[in-house]
Amino acid sequence: MPESESMIEKKLIEQLIYGDLQWVYREELKTETDLWVNFKYILEQNNKDRLNGESLII
């Protein structure tokens, strides 16, 4: 019997959280917009020296 979508998602999340990758599951990121805003924030934080105080435009 094939695995359910929810079981596949659970296994993927477990794989990303544990081990060398060490991703952090964030329950507050529920929408695609939430994900993009978070991605923009991470990019800006990791590139402060190149952005010279400017914000990325999305």
CHARMM-style PDB file with segment names, atoms N, HN, CA, C and O in Angstrom:
ATOM      1  N   MET     1       0.846  -1.180   0.000  1.00  0.00      PROA
ATOM      2  CA  MET     1       0.000   0.000   0.000  1.00  0.00      PROA
ATOM      3  C   MET     1       0.891   1.242   0.000  1.00  0.00      PROA
ATOM      4  O   MET     1       1.835   1.318   0.786  1.00  0.00      PROA
ATOM      5  N   PRO     2       0.603   2.230  -0.881  1.00  0.00      PROA
ATOM      6  CA  PRO     2       1.427   3.446  -0.938  1.00  0.00      PROA
ATOM      7  C   PRO     2       1.310   4.266   0.343  1.00  0.00      PROA
ATOM      8  O   PRO     2       0.296   4.228   1.040  1.00  0.00      PROA
ATOM      9  N   GLU     3       2.377   5.009   0.629  1.00  0.00      PROA
ATOM     10  HN  GLU     3       3.201   5.041   0.062  1.00  0.00      PROA
ATOM     11  CA  GLU     3       2.379   5.876   1.815  1.00  0.00      PROA
ATOM     12  C   GLU     3       1.482   7.081   1.590  1.00  0.00      PROA
ATOM     13  O   GLU     3       1.348   7.564   0.466  1.00  0.00      PROA
ATOM     14  N   SER     4       0.878   7.555   2.646  1.00  0.00      PROA
ATOM     15  HN  SER     4       0.987   7.163   3.560  1.00  0.00      PROA
ATOM     16  CA  SER     4       0.055   8.746   2.543  1.00  0.00      PROA
ATOM     17  C   SER     4       0.949   9.976   2.405  1.00  0.00      PROA
ATOM     18  O   SER     4       2.118   9.953   2.790  1.00  0.00      PROA
ATOM     19  N   GLU     5       0.398  11.021   1.865  1.00  0.00      PROA
ATOM     20  HN  GLU     5      -0.552  11.039   1.552  1.00  0.00      PROA
ATOM     21  CA  GLU     5       1.141  12.265   1.699  1.00  0.00      PROA
ATOM     22  C   GLU     5       1.623  12.798   3.043  1.00  0.00      PROA
ATOM     23  O   GLU     5       2.742  13.298   3.151  1.00  0.00      PROA
ATOM     24  N   SER     6       0.787  12.691   4.057  1.00  0.00      PROA
ATOM     25  HN  SER     6      -0.122  12.284   3.969  1.00  0.00      PROA
ATOM     26  CA  SER     6       1.175  13.204   5.377  1.00  0.00      PROA
ATOM     27  C   SER     6       2.346  12.412   5.956  1.00  0.00      PROA
ATOM     28  O   SER     6       3.197  12.987   6.635  1.00  0.00      PROA
ATOM     29  N   MET     7       2.404  11.112   5.702  1.00  0.00      PROA
ATOM     30  HN  MET     7       1.713  10.645   5.151  1.00  0.00      PROA
ATOM     31  CA  MET     7       3.516  10.293   6.185  1.00  0.00      PROA
ATOM     32  C   MET     7       4.805  10.663   5.455  1.00  0.00      PROA
ATOM     33  O   MET     7       5.872  10.717   6.067  1.00  0.00      PROA
ATOM     34  N   ILE     8       4.710  10.916   4.167  1.00  0.00      PROA
ATOM     35  HN  ILE     8       3.844  10.873   3.671  1.00  0.00      PROA
ATOM     36  CA  ILE     8       5.884  11.331   3.390  1.00  0.00      PROA
ATOM     37  C   ILE     8       6.388  12.673   3.901  1.00  0.00      PROA
ATOM     38  O   ILE     8       7.594  12.859   4.062  1.00  0.00      PROA
ATOM     39  N   GLU     9       5.476  13.617   4.159  1.00  0.00      PROA
ATOM     40  HN  GLU     9       4.496  13.466   4.029  1.00  0.00      PROA
ATOM     41  CA  GLU     9       5.865  14.926   4.691  1.00  0.00      PROA
ATOM     42  C   GLU     9       6.543  14.779   6.046  1.00  0.00      PROA
ATOM     43  O   GLU     9       7.560  15.422   6.308  1.00  0.00      PROA
ATOM     44  N   LYS    10       5.981  13.932   6.909  1.00  0.00      PROA
ATOM     45  HN  LYS    10       5.155  13.410   6.696  1.00  0.00      PROA
ATOM     46  CA  LYS    10       6.557  13.718   8.237  1.00  0.00      PROA
ATOM     47  C   LYS    10       7.973  13.161   8.133  1.00  0.00      PROA
ATOM     48  O   LYS    10       8.869  13.603   8.852  1.00  0.00      PROA
ATOM     49  N   LYS    11       8.177  12.199   7.245  1.00  0.00      PROA
ATOM     50  HN  LYS    11       7.449  11.840   6.661  1.00  0.00      PROA
ATOM     51  CA  LYS    11       9.513  11.615   7.064  1.00  0.00      PROA
ATOM     52  C   LYS    11      10.497  12.657   6.533  1.00  0.00      PROA
ATOM     53  O   LYS    11      11.651  12.691   6.960  1.00  0.00      PROA
ATOM     54  N   LEU    12      10.051  13.504   5.608  1.00  0.00      PROA
ATOM     55  HN  LEU    12       9.113  13.476   5.261  1.00  0.00      PROA
ATOM     56  CA  LEU    12      10.918  14.550   5.065  1.00  0.00      PROA
ATOM     57  C   LEU    12      11.318  15.535   6.152  1.00  0.00      PROA
ATOM     58  O   LEU    12      12.489  15.898   6.260  1.00  0.00      PROA
ATOM     59  N   ILE    13      10.362  15.969   6.952  1.00  0.00      PROA
ATOM     60  HN  ILE    13       9.410  15.675   6.864  1.00  0.00      PROA
ATOM     61  CA  ILE    13      10.648  16.908   8.036  1.00  0.00      PROA
ATOM     62  C   ILE    13      11.637  16.291   9.021  1.00  0.00      PROA
ATOM     63  O   ILE    13      12.573  16.958   9.461  1.00  0.00      PROA
ATOM     64  N   GLU    14      11.434  15.028   9.367  1.00  0.00      PROA
ATOM     65  HN  GLU    14      10.673  14.486   9.010  1.00  0.00      PROA
ATOM     66  CA  GLU    14      12.361  14.355  10.281  1.00  0.00      PROA
ATOM     67  C   GLU    14      13.763  14.284   9.689  1.00  0.00      PROA
ATOM     68  O   GLU    14      14.749  14.472  10.402  1.00  0.00      PROA
ATOM     69  N   GLN    15      13.857  14.014   8.401  1.00  0.00      PROA
ATOM     70  HN  GLN    15      13.056  13.861   7.822  1.00  0.00      PROA
ATOM     71  CA  GLN    15      15.157  13.943   7.737  1.00  0.00      PROA
ATOM     72  C   GLN    15      15.859  15.299   7.740  1.00  0.00      PROA
ATOM     73  O   GLN    15      17.077  15.367   7.909  1.00  0.00      PROA
ATOM     74  N   LEU    16      15.107  16.365   7.555  1.00  0.00      PROA
ATOM     75  HN  LEU    16      14.118  16.309   7.417  1.00  0.00      PROA
ATOM     76  CA  LEU    16      15.702  17.702   7.516  1.00  0.00      PROA
ATOM     77  C   LEU    16      16.087  18.205   8.903  1.00  0.00      PROA
ATOM     78  O   LEU    16      17.067  18.937   9.042  1.00  0.00      PROA
ATOM     79  N   ILE    17      15.338  17.825   9.919  1.00  0.00      PROA
ATOM     80  HN  ILE    17      14.542  17.230   9.806  1.00  0.00      PROA
ATOM     81  CA  ILE    17      15.585  18.313  11.278  1.00  0.00      PROA
ATOM     82  C   ILE    17      16.785  17.627  11.918  1.00  0.00      PROA
ATOM     83  O   ILE    17      17.597  18.275  12.578  1.00  0.00      PROA
ATOM     84  N   TYR    18      16.896  16.319  11.721  1.00  0.00      PROA
ATOM     85  HN  TYR    18      16.236  15.792  11.184  1.00  0.00      PROA
ATOM     86  CA  TYR    18      17.932  15.544  12.412  1.00  0.00      PROA
ATOM     87  C   TYR    18      19.117  15.301  11.493  1.00  0.00      PROA
ATOM     88  O   TYR    18      18.974  15.277  10.270  1.00  0.00      PROA
ATOM     89  N   GLY    19      20.295  15.119  12.092  1.00  0.00      PROA
ATOM     90  HN  GLY    19      20.412  15.139  13.085  1.00  0.00      PROA
ATOM     91  CA  GLY    19      21.482  14.805  11.311  1.00  0.00      PROA
ATOM     92  C   GLY    19      22.270  16.042  10.943  1.00  0.00      PROA
ATOM     93  O   GLY    19      22.194  17.066  11.621  1.00  0.00      PROA
ATOM     94  N   ASP    20      23.021  15.942   9.875  1.00  0.00      PROA
ATOM     95  HN  ASP    20      23.083  15.110   9.324  1.00  0.00      PROA
ATOM     96  CA  ASP    20      23.950  16.996   9.481  1.00  0.00      PROA
ATOM     97  C   ASP    20      23.272  18.265   8.979  1.00  0.00      PROA
ATOM     98  O   ASP    20      23.830  19.353   9.127  1.00  0.00      PROA
ATOM     99  N   LEU    21      22.092  18.154   8.395  1.00  0.00      PROA
ATOM    100  HN  LEU    21      21.639  17.271   8.276  1.00  0.00      PROA
ATOM    101  CA  LEU    21      21.439  19.333   7.819  1.00  0.00      PROA
ATOM    102  C   LEU    21      20.964  20.300   8.881  1.00  0.00      PROA
ATOM    103  O   LEU    21      21.114  21.512   8.726  1.00  0.00      PROA
ATOM    104  N   GLN    22      20.395  19.789   9.956  1.00  0.00      PROA
ATOM    105  HN  GLN    22      20.273  18.804  10.083  1.00  0.00      PROA
ATOM    106  CA  GLN    22      19.947  20.566  11.097  1.00  0.00      PROA
ATOM    107  C   GLN    22      19.021  21.730  10.721  1.00  0.00      PROA
ATOM    108  O   GLN    22      19.236  22.865  11.148  1.00  0.00      PROA
ATOM    109  N   TRP    23      18.037  21.452   9.957  1.00  0.00      PROA
ATOM    110  HN  TRP    23      17.862  20.530   9.610  1.00  0.00      PROA
ATOM    111  CA  TRP    23      17.005  22.435   9.668  1.00  0.00      PROA
ATOM    112  C   TRP    23      16.124  22.571  10.888  1.00  0.00      PROA
ATOM    113  O   TRP    23      16.007  21.640  11.685  1.00  0.00      PROA
ATOM    114  N   VAL    24      15.511  23.718  11.036  1.00  0.00      PROA
ATOM    115  HN  VAL    24      15.606  24.474  10.389  1.00  0.00      PROA
ATOM    116  CA  VAL    24      14.592  23.940  12.153  1.00  0.00      PROA
ATOM    117  C   VAL    24      13.183  24.084  11.584  1.00  0.00      PROA
ATOM    118  O   VAL    24      12.914  24.965  10.767  1.00  0.00      PROA
ATOM    119  N   TYR    25      12.299  23.210  12.029  1.00  0.00      PROA
ATOM    120  HN  TYR    25      12.518  22.495  12.693  1.00  0.00      PROA
ATOM    121  CA  TYR    25      10.911  23.290  11.608  1.00  0.00      PROA
ATOM    122  C   TYR    25      10.251  24.460  12.323  1.00  0.00      PROA
ATOM    123  O   TYR    25      10.291  24.544  13.550  1.00  0.00      PROA
ATOM    124  N   ARG    26       9.644  25.363  11.558  1.00  0.00      PROA
ATOM    125  HN  ARG    26       9.612  25.295  10.561  1.00  0.00      PROA
ATOM    126  CA  ARG    26       9.032  26.550  12.141  1.00  0.00      PROA
ATOM    127  C   ARG    26       7.539  26.549  11.836  1.00  0.00      PROA
ATOM    128  O   ARG    26       7.113  26.808  10.711  1.00  0.00      PROA
ATOM    129  N   GLU    27       6.771  26.255  12.853  1.00  0.00      PROA
ATOM    130  HN  GLU    27       7.116  26.044  13.768  1.00  0.00      PROA
ATOM    131  CA  GLU    27       5.316  26.141  12.690  1.00  0.00      PROA
ATOM    132  C   GLU    27       4.662  27.449  12.266  1.00  0.00      PROA
ATOM    133  O   GLU    27       3.597  27.431  11.648  1.00  0.00      PROA
ATOM    134  N   GLU    28       5.282  28.585  12.586  1.00  0.00      PROA
ATOM    135  HN  GLU    28       6.147  28.600  13.088  1.00  0.00      PROA
ATOM    136  CA  GLU    28       4.669  29.872  12.251  1.00  0.00      PROA
ATOM    137  C   GLU    28       4.756  30.189  10.755  1.00  0.00      PROA
ATOM    138  O   GLU    28       4.076  31.099  10.282  1.00  0.00      PROA
ATOM    139  N   LEU    29       5.569  29.463  10.016  1.00  0.00      PROA
ATOM    140  HN  LEU    29       6.121  28.723  10.400  1.00  0.00      PROA
ATOM    141  CA  LEU    29       5.667  29.671   8.570  1.00  0.00      PROA
ATOM    142  C   LEU    29       4.645  28.772   7.888  1.00  0.00      PROA
ATOM    143  O   LEU    29       4.929  27.617   7.571  1.00  0.00      PROA
ATOM    144  N   LYS    30       3.455  29.317   7.669  1.00  0.00      PROA
ATOM    145  HN  LYS    30       3.224  30.255   7.927  1.00  0.00      PROA
ATOM    146  CA  LYS    30       2.339  28.504   7.190  1.00  0.00      PROA
ATOM    147  C   LYS    30       1.981  28.744   5.731  1.00  0.00      PROA
ATOM    148  O   LYS    30       1.346  27.896   5.105  1.00  0.00      PROA
ATOM    149  N   THR    31       2.375  29.876   5.184  1.00  0.00      PROA
ATOM    150  HN  THR    31       2.892  30.566   5.693  1.00  0.00      PROA
ATOM    151  CA  THR    31       1.989  30.199   3.811  1.00  0.00      PROA
ATOM    152  C   THR    31       3.224  30.390   2.944  1.00  0.00      PROA
ATOM    153  O   THR    31       4.342  30.516   3.444  1.00  0.00      PROA
ATOM    154  N   GLU    32       3.004  30.411   1.658  1.00  0.00      PROA
ATOM    155  HN  GLU    32       2.096  30.309   1.251  1.00  0.00      PROA
ATOM    156  CA  GLU    32       4.108  30.670   0.726  1.00  0.00      PROA
ATOM    157  C   GLU    32       4.691  32.057   0.969  1.00  0.00      PROA
ATOM    158  O   GLU    32       5.905  32.246   0.886  1.00  0.00      PROA
ATOM    159  N   THR    33       3.835  33.020   1.267  1.00  0.00      PROA
ATOM    160  HN  THR    33       2.849  32.866   1.334  1.00  0.00      PROA
ATOM    161  CA  THR    33       4.305  34.377   1.554  1.00  0.00      PROA
ATOM    162  C   THR    33       5.199  34.371   2.793  1.00  0.00      PROA
ATOM    163  O   THR    33       6.242  35.026   2.802  1.00  0.00      PROA
ATOM    164  N   ASP    34       4.809  33.646   3.830  1.00  0.00      PROA
ATOM    165  HN  ASP    34       3.963  33.114   3.823  1.00  0.00      PROA
ATOM    166  CA  ASP    34       5.647  33.525   5.031  1.00  0.00      PROA
ATOM    167  C   ASP    34       7.028  32.991   4.682  1.00  0.00      PROA
ATOM    168  O   ASP    34       8.037  33.484   5.186  1.00  0.00      PROA
ATOM    169  N   LEU    35       7.067  31.984   3.820  1.00  0.00      PROA
ATOM    170  HN  LEU    35       6.247  31.584   3.411  1.00  0.00      PROA
ATOM    171  CA  LEU    35       8.346  31.388   3.430  1.00  0.00      PROA
ATOM    172  C   LEU    35       9.232  32.383   2.681  1.00  0.00      PROA
ATOM    173  O   LEU    35      10.435  32.458   2.930  1.00  0.00      PROA
ATOM    174  N   TRP    36       8.630  33.150   1.761  1.00  0.00      PROA
ATOM    175  HN  TRP    36       7.653  33.089   1.559  1.00  0.00      PROA
ATOM    176  CA  TRP    36       9.410  34.122   0.996  1.00  0.00      PROA
ATOM    177  C   TRP    36       9.918  35.256   1.887  1.00  0.00      PROA
ATOM    178  O   TRP    36      11.054  35.704   1.730  1.00  0.00      PROA
ATOM    179  N   VAL    37       9.092  35.715   2.810  1.00  0.00      PROA
ATOM    180  HN  VAL    37       8.170  35.351   2.937  1.00  0.00      PROA
ATOM    181  CA  VAL    37       9.518  36.771   3.736  1.00  0.00      PROA
ATOM    182  C   VAL    37      10.683  36.278   4.581  1.00  0.00      PROA
ATOM    183  O   VAL    37      11.649  37.009   4.795  1.00  0.00      PROA
ATOM    184  N   ASN    38      10.596  35.050   5.058  1.00  0.00      PROA
ATOM    185  HN  ASN    38       9.811  34.456   4.884  1.00  0.00      PROA
ATOM    186  CA  ASN    38      11.686  34.467   5.845  1.00  0.00      PROA
ATOM    187  C   ASN    38      12.947  34.306   4.996  1.00  0.00      PROA
ATOM    188  O   ASN    38      14.049  34.594   5.462  1.00  0.00      PROA
ATOM    189  N   PHE    39      12.790  33.851   3.761  1.00  0.00      PROA
ATOM    190  HN  PHE    39      11.894  33.618   3.382  1.00  0.00      PROA
ATOM    191  CA  PHE    39      13.928  33.690   2.850  1.00  0.00      PROA
ATOM    192  C   PHE    39      14.615  35.036   2.601  1.00  0.00      PROA
ATOM    193  O   PHE    39      15.843  35.124   2.608  1.00  0.00      PROA
ATOM    194  N   LYS    40      13.818  36.073   2.382  1.00  0.00      PROA
ATOM    195  HN  LYS    40      12.820  36.002   2.376  1.00  0.00      PROA
ATOM    196  CA  LYS    40      14.357  37.421   2.173  1.00  0.00      PROA
ATOM    197  C   LYS    40      15.139  37.873   3.403  1.00  0.00      PROA
ATOM    198  O   LYS    40      16.232  38.427   3.280  1.00  0.00      PROA
ATOM    199  N   TYR    41      14.580  37.637   4.581  1.00  0.00      PROA
ATOM    200  HN  TYR    41      13.692  37.188   4.681  1.00  0.00      PROA
ATOM    201  CA  TYR    41      15.250  38.018   5.827  1.00  0.00      PROA
ATOM    202  C   TYR    41      16.605  37.316   5.949  1.00  0.00      PROA
ATOM    203  O   TYR    41      17.608  37.948   6.277  1.00  0.00      PROA
ATOM    204  N   ILE    42      16.629  36.012   5.685  1.00  0.00      PROA
ATOM    205  HN  ILE    42      15.814  35.498   5.418  1.00  0.00      PROA
ATOM    206  CA  ILE    42      17.884  35.257   5.775  1.00  0.00      PROA
ATOM    207  C   ILE    42      18.902  35.785   4.772  1.00  0.00      PROA
ATOM    208  O   ILE    42      20.073  35.955   5.112  1.00  0.00      PROA
ATOM    209  N   LEU    43      18.469  36.045   3.543  1.00  0.00      PROA
ATOM    210  HN  LEU    43      17.518  35.906   3.267  1.00  0.00      PROA
ATOM    211  CA  LEU    43      19.385  36.600   2.526  1.00  0.00      PROA
ATOM    212  C   LEU    43      19.962  37.935   2.974  1.00  0.00      PROA
ATOM    213  O   LEU    43      21.160  38.180   2.840  1.00  0.00      PROA
ATOM    214  N   GLU    44      19.106  38.789   3.503  1.00  0.00      PROA
ATOM    215  HN  GLU    44      18.132  38.589   3.612  1.00  0.00      PROA
ATOM    216  CA  GLU    44      19.578  40.103   3.954  1.00  0.00      PROA
ATOM    217  C   GLU    44      20.558  39.972   5.112  1.00  0.00      PROA
ATOM    218  O   GLU    44      21.569  40.673   5.149  1.00  0.00      PROA
ATOM    219  N   GLN    45      20.272  39.087   6.052  1.00  0.00      PROA
ATOM    220  HN  GLN    45      19.450  38.518   6.022  1.00  0.00      PROA
ATOM    221  CA  GLN    45      21.164  38.906   7.202  1.00  0.00      PROA
ATOM    222  C   GLN    45      22.525  38.352   6.776  1.00  0.00      PROA
ATOM    223  O   GLN    45      23.559  38.734   7.326  1.00  0.00      PROA
ATOM    224  N   ASN    46      22.514  37.456   5.799  1.00  0.00      PROA
ATOM    225  HN  ASN    46      21.674  37.146   5.352  1.00  0.00      PROA
ATOM    226  CA  ASN    46      23.766  36.835   5.353  1.00  0.00      PROA
ATOM    227  C   ASN    46      24.557  37.697   4.378  1.00  0.00      PROA
ATOM    228  O   ASN    46      25.691  37.363   4.037  1.00  0.00      PROA
ATOM    229  N   ASN    47      23.973  38.801   3.927  1.00  0.00      PROA
ATOM    230  HN  ASN    47      23.051  39.073   4.204  1.00  0.00      PROA
ATOM    231  CA  ASN    47      24.644  39.648   2.941  1.00  0.00      PROA
ATOM    232  C   ASN    47      24.651  41.120   3.341  1.00  0.00      PROA
ATOM    233  O   ASN    47      24.658  41.998   2.478  1.00  0.00      PROA
ATOM    234  N   LYS    48      24.649  41.392   4.652  1.00  0.00      PROA
ATOM    235  HN  LYS    48      24.644  40.679   5.352  1.00  0.00      PROA
ATOM    236  CA  LYS    48      24.626  42.777   5.131  1.00  0.00      PROA
ATOM    237  C   LYS    48      25.753  43.613   4.536  1.00  0.00      PROA
ATOM    238  O   LYS    48      25.541  44.763   4.154  1.00  0.00      PROA
ATOM    239  N   ASP    49      26.940  43.040   4.458  1.00  0.00      PROA
ATOM    240  HN  ASP    49      27.111  42.105   4.769  1.00  0.00      PROA
ATOM    241  CA  ASP    49      28.091  43.799   3.970  1.00  0.00      PROA
ATOM    242  C   ASP    49      27.926  44.165   2.497  1.00  0.00      PROA
ATOM    243  O   ASP    49      28.387  45.230   2.085  1.00  0.00      PROA
ATOM    244  N   ARG    50      27.302  43.344   1.713  1.00  0.00      PROA
ATOM    245  HN  ARG    50      26.927  42.480   2.048  1.00  0.00      PROA
ATOM    246  CA  ARG    50      27.113  43.641   0.295  1.00  0.00      PROA
ATOM    247  C   ARG    50      25.926  44.576   0.039  1.00  0.00      PROA
ATOM    248  O   ARG    50      25.906  45.311  -0.948  1.00  0.00      PROA
ATOM    249  N   LEU    51      24.950  44.537   0.929  1.00  0.00      PROA
ATOM    250  HN  LEU    51      24.966  43.939   1.730  1.00  0.00      PROA
ATOM    251  CA  LEU    51      23.753  45.357   0.730  1.00  0.00      PROA
ATOM    252  C   LEU    51      23.918  46.794   1.212  1.00  0.00      PROA
ATOM    253  O   LEU    51      23.138  47.671   0.842  1.00  0.00      PROA
ATOM    254  N   ASN    52      24.930  47.030   2.035  1.00  0.00      PROA
ATOM    255  HN  ASN    52      25.564  46.317   2.336  1.00  0.00      PROA
ATOM    256  CA  ASN    52      25.202  48.389   2.523  1.00  0.00      PROA
ATOM    257  C   ASN    52      23.974  49.055   3.125  1.00  0.00      PROA
ATOM    258  O   ASN    52      23.703  50.223   2.845  1.00  0.00      PROA
ATOM    259  N   GLY    53      23.226  48.323   3.950  1.00  0.00      PROA
ATOM    260  HN  GLY    53      23.445  47.374   4.177  1.00  0.00      PROA
ATOM    261  CA  GLY    53      22.064  48.907   4.603  1.00  0.00      PROA
ATOM    262  C   GLY    53      20.803  48.930   3.765  1.00  0.00      PROA
ATOM    263  O   GLY    53      19.744  49.325   4.254  1.00  0.00      PROA
ATOM    264  N   GLU    54      20.895  48.515   2.514  1.00  0.00      PROA
ATOM    265  HN  GLU    54      21.755  48.194   2.117  1.00  0.00      PROA
ATOM    266  CA  GLU    54      19.711  48.488   1.635  1.00  0.00      PROA
ATOM    267  C   GLU    54      18.926  47.215   1.867  1.00  0.00      PROA
ATOM    268  O   GLU    54      19.485  46.196   2.274  1.00  0.00      PROA
ATOM    269  N   SER    55      17.637  47.273   1.608  1.00  0.00      PROA
ATOM    270  HN  SER    55      17.183  48.100   1.277  1.00  0.00      PROA
ATOM    271  CA  SER    55      16.774  46.119   1.719  1.00  0.00      PROA
ATOM    272  C   SER    55      16.535  45.537   0.327  1.00  0.00      PROA
ATOM    273  O   SER    55      16.485  46.271  -0.660  1.00  0.00      PROA
ATOM    274  N   LEU    56      16.388  44.220   0.255  1.00  0.00      PROA
ATOM    275  HN  LEU    56      16.429  43.623   1.057  1.00  0.00      PROA
ATOM    276  CA  LEU    56      16.050  43.589  -1.022  1.00  0.00      PROA
ATOM    277  C   LEU    56      14.601  43.907  -1.349  1.00  0.00      PROA
ATOM    278  O   LEU    56      13.770  44.034  -0.449  1.00  0.00      PROA
ATOM    279  N   ILE    57      14.301  44.035  -2.616  1.00  0.00      PROA
ATOM    280  HN  ILE    57      14.975  43.932  -3.347  1.00  0.00      PROA
ATOM    281  CA  ILE    57      12.947  44.318  -3.066  1.00  0.00      PROA
ATOM    282  C   ILE    57      12.316  43.012  -3.499  1.00  0.00      PROA
ATOM    283  O   ILE    57      12.883  42.263  -4.295  1.00  0.00      PROA
ATOM    284  N   ILE    58      11.128  42.749  -2.963  1.00  0.00      PROA
ATOM    285  HN  ILE    58      10.668  43.357  -2.316  1.00  0.00      PROA
ATOM    286  CA  ILE    58      10.417  41.533  -3.380  1.00  0.00      PROA
ATOM    287  C   ILE    58       9.079  41.883  -3.973  1.00  0.00      PROA
ATOM    288  OT1 ILE    58       8.333  40.994  -4.382  1.00  0.00      PROA
TER     289      ILE     58
END
